[in-house]
Amino acid sequence: MSDMATTGGNGSTRNWTFLTNHAHVLLVIARNPTARLRDVADEVGVTERAAQAIVADLEAGGYLRRTRVGRRNEYTVNPSGHFRHPAESYRQIGDLLALFAGNPEEESAAF
């Protein structure tokens, strides 16, 4: 996450991104449904505890389902869930997944 946009006046710097950590966690899991939370946290740039809380939020909201497979969890993303903010509530998260959850190497090869 070192390439985050920065803004600030008066010599101050603020990092920001267009997507929330919830969206980032959802995208990581959509790309790798058997990812360990430790790996999800590392990829998103949050603590493992924060990743656990986000996954719990996404499960409670109906965006994810967790299934125990042996000693690991496997996640299923519900693409028909709607965005929570009123400005985007008419859209399904499947639209976000279609845009971002593809293979980054394949997408960058097009340039």
Sequence and secondary structure as in RCSB ss.txt:
>XXXX:A:sequence
MSDMATTGGNGSTRNWTFLTNHAHVLLVIARNPTARLRDVADEVGVTERAAQAIVADLEAGGYLRRTRVGRRNEY
TVNPSGHFRHPAESYRQIGDLLALFAGNPEEESAAF
>XXXX:A:secstr
 TT EEE STT  EEE SS HHHHHHHHHHH TT  HHHHHHHHTS HHHHHHHHHHHHHTTSEEEEEETTEEEE
EE TT B SSTTTTTSBHHHHHHHHSS HHHHHTT 
